[in-house]
Amino acid sequence: MSIRRLRALTLAGAATALLAAGCGLQSSSGAVLSAEPADIEHYDSLEGVPVTVVAKDFTEQLVLGNMVSTILDVAGADVTNMSNTPGSFGARQAMLDGDADISPEYTGTGWINYLGNDEPVKGEEEQWQAVLEADEPNGLVWLPPSPMNNTYAFAIREDKAEELGVEKFSDLLELPPEELTFCVESEFATRNDGFEPMLAAYDLTPGDLADVLTLDTGVVYTATAEGRCNFGEVFTTDGRIPGLDLRVLEDDRQFFPLYNLSMVVSADLLDEHPEIQEVLDQVSPLITNEVMLELNARVDSDGEDPAIVARDWLVEEGLVELP
């Protein structure tokens, strides 16, 4: 066994242990759920090819990591599933070190967090092209992005949105000051792409607001749903949004960075097996914000296992079949 594969299996074992110790919403192992070919075909050229998938330790990444693992297994690869790897930089380091081959990632995370840029690039295609070119020297390829964009946003209760007549953030300029109440988490309150710069982008100042509550991230969602504030900071694909009947406001001045989903693949693996991209490109265009909201909600609100949620969706889309 090569050193590279030994390291990958060791990390996979660690991820499995973390899953077993975690909460009931997480898959209990790093195994790959069985499925059969449908629109995703079996490739003889991938039979037995070792491929390690790494994904992070939150709901959306658990769903995506298991989704990628399942389709590659169906395509014939010998898949090691390292979903539930702690933190963005844990997943990134696994890719850089060659301990993993494929990772579902976000273009904004790559550009800002991994590659150290201060300013995002405007435009989904432009941001993807920028991170694609910048990461090429690291031996990593960012495949064309999905429509899904998991970025910052503000949400409001549906009934309150109807009462106030708000659909986009610039609508707030027409509201009376007493309705301008906000819930934000502490990091967002102090980021250079955070709360006050966002207000400035929409011609508002802190003095225009009635109240701002700084809360823990998870509390923001429930506080907004309970009416402790009208507008709560959220992530656009968080499963709690439909579960709590919240409406995400359109960022109509495009202030927030773009975090489109892209499958990051080892350049060496793609050179040897370009059919890997054929497999991934069948799935990526189907992953929208609406799809991820639904899948995340099935885990976060309904308590389903992310691996089963991932496979069920692949079956529903006709990409794979149940064994």
N, C-alpha and C positions, 0 to 999 in steps of 0.2 A: 504494500500500500504506500502511495506517495505521501510525503510530508504534507503537501497541500490538502489531500483528502483526509488525512488523519486530523489535521487542524479543523477542517470543516465539520467532521463528525464530532469532535470534541465540543465545538461551539454549539452544534445542534443538540448534543446531550445536555448542555447547560441550559439552552432554551427550553428543552423539555422539562427539566427540573423546575424552572421558573413557572412554567405553565401549570404544573401539577400543584405547586404551592399557591397559585393565584386564586382569584375569585372564580365563581362558577360560570361567569360569562365567557371565560376564555377556554379555548380548546385544551383538552387534558393532555395532549401530546404533540410532538412535532411530526406525527405521521401524516401521510398524504391519503386523503379519502379516495377510494376506488371509484372509477368511472370508465365508461366505454366511449370510443370514438363516435362522433356524429358529424357536425360541420368541422370540428377539429379532427383531422385525420391522423392515423398512425403513420409515422415515417420510419421506414426500415433503417434509414441513415442515422436516426437518433437512438436506435435500440441499444440500451446499455450505456449511453453517453452520460457520464456523471455531471449533474447540474445542481448547484446549490442556490436556493432562493432565500434571501434575507429580507425580513420586514420588521417593523418596529413594534413597540409594545403598547399600542392603543387600538381601539376597536377597528377603525377604518383600515389600518395597516394589517391587522390580523385577518380581516376579510380578504384584502387584496393579496396578501402573501399566500393564503390558502388557495385563492383563485388561480394565481399564476402556477403554484405547485401542481394543482390538479390538471390544468390543461397541458403542462409539459409532460406530466406522467402519462396522460392519455396519448400524447404525441410520440411516446416511446422512450423518453429520457429516464435515467436513473436519478430520481430527484431526492435531494436532502432538503427538508423544510425547516428553515431557521426563522420562521415567524415568531414574534414575541421577543426579539433581540432588544435589550434595554437601550432606549435613547437613539436619537438621530445619528450621533457620532459613533455609536457602536455599530450601526448598520453601515455607515459610510466607511469605517475603518476595515470592516470585513471585506468590502468591495475593493478598497485600495490594496489590502494585503493579499488579495487573491483567495481569501477564505470563502468568498461567495461570488457567484457569477451574475446574478440578476437581482435587482431590487426595485420595487415600485416606489418612485420618488416624486418630488414636487420641484418644478422648475425654479420657483422662488427660493426654496430651501437650498438648492444647489448653487444658485447664483450668489445669494447673500450669505448664508451660513457656512457653506463648504468652501466656496471660492473667494470669500472675503470682500465682496463688492458692497459698497454703501448704498448705491442707488439702484432700484429695480429698473428694468427695461420695459417701456410701454409697449403693449401689444403682445398677444399670446404667441404668435409665430416668431416675433422678434426676440422675446425672452427665451423661447426654446432654442432658437438659433445661437443666441449668445452663450448659453450654458453648454450647448453641444460643442461649440468650437473651443470654449475655455477648458473643458474637461477632457478633450481629446489627448493632450499630453499625458494624462493619468491612465490612459488605456481603457477609458470608459466611453460608451456610446449611449447618448440619450435618444431613444426612439421617438418618433412623432407623438406629440402629446394627445391625451384624451380631452374631450370637452370639459371634463370635471375640473373645477378650480376651487380648491379648498383654501380660501383666504379669510381674512378678517371681514366682519360685517357688523351691522347693527340690526337687531330684530325687535319687534313689538308684538304684543298680543293681537291676534286677528281682530277681536271685537273692538279693541282700542284703535287699531289701524283704520277700521271702517268708520269709527266715530270721528277721527281726526282727518280722514281722507289722505293718508300718507302712503305712498308706494316707493318713493325714492328719497335719498337723503336730502336733496335740495328742497324737498317739500317742507322740511323743518323750518326754513326761513319764513314761512307763512304762519307758523304757529305762535300763539301767545306764550310769553316766557314761562308762565307757570306749568306749561305742558312739557317743557324741555328738562326732563329729569333722566339721568343716565346711571347705569350700572356698568362699571369696568373693572377688570382685574388689575392688580398692582403693576405688573410688568408693562401692560399696554398703556397705563397712565403715564409712564415715563419714557417710552420708546421715542426715537426720533422719527419713526413712521407711525406713531401712536396717536393718542387722543387729541392733544392740543394742536399738533400739525394738521390732523384731520379736520378739526374745527376750522382752522384757518383756511384750509382748502375750500371750505363751504361758507366762507365769509361770516363765521361765528367766532366768538371769544368765550372763555370761561365765564366772564361777567354777564353774558347773555343767558346763562343757564340758571334754572331754579335750584337744581341740586345734582350732585355727582357722588355716588356711593362707590367706594373702592372695596371690592370683595374678592374672595377666592374664586378661581375660575369656574368651578362647578356650581357655586352658589349664584353666579350671575344669571344662569338660565332660570333657576327656580324663582329668584327675586323678580325677574322680569315677568315671568308667568303669573306671579302673585300680585303684581301691580306695585311693588315697592319702588319701581322706576318704570318709565314708559319705554325707554330704549336701552337694550342690553347688548354688550359686546359678545359676539358669537363667532364661531367658525362656520362657513357656509354649508358644509356637508354634515354637520353634527346631527346625530340621530335624535337628539332631544328636541330639535326644532319642530318636527311634525308631532312628536309625542306630547309637547307642551302647547301645541296650537299657536306657534309663533310665526310671524311673517318677516322674512328677511328683506330689508330695504335695499333697493338698487343703489350701488355706488356710481351714480351717474356722471361724476366728474373723474372717475377712475383714479382715485387716490391710492387705494391699497395695492400692494404688489400682487402679481399673478403667481399662483401656486398650482399650475396645471399638472395633472398626473402624467408622468412619463416613465416608461420601463427603462431602467439603466442596465446595460448589458456589457459584460466584459468584451472588449474588442477582439481578444484572442478567440473567445468562444464564437463570436459572430463570424470571424474569418473562417473558422473551421466548419461551422454549421450555420450558414445564412438562413436555413429553414427555421431556425429559432425565431427570427423576426417575422416570418410568415405566420407562425402560430400566434405570437403576441399581437400582431397587427389585426388579427380577427376579433380580438377582444377589446382593445383600447378604444376604438371609436364608439363603442356601445356604453362606455362608462361616463355618465353625465352626473351633474349635481343631483338630479332627481333620483337617479338610480342609487347613488351612494347614500342619500338621505334615507331612502327606504331600507337599504340593507343595514346601515348603521342602527336604525331604529329597531330593527328586528333583534339585534343583539342588545342594545342599551335599554330599550323599553320593554321588549317581549322576553328577554332572557334566553334567546336562542344561541346555540354554539356558532361562532363565526365560521368555522370550517364547513359546517352543514349549510349555513346561509350562503356561503360562497358557491358550494356545489349545486345547491338548489337553483340558484340564479343561472348558473351555466346550463343546467338542464332546461329551465324555462326558456332560455334564449336559443335552444336547439344546438348549442355548441358541443355538449357531451350528453351521454345517456347514462342512466343508472345501470349498474352491473346486473 
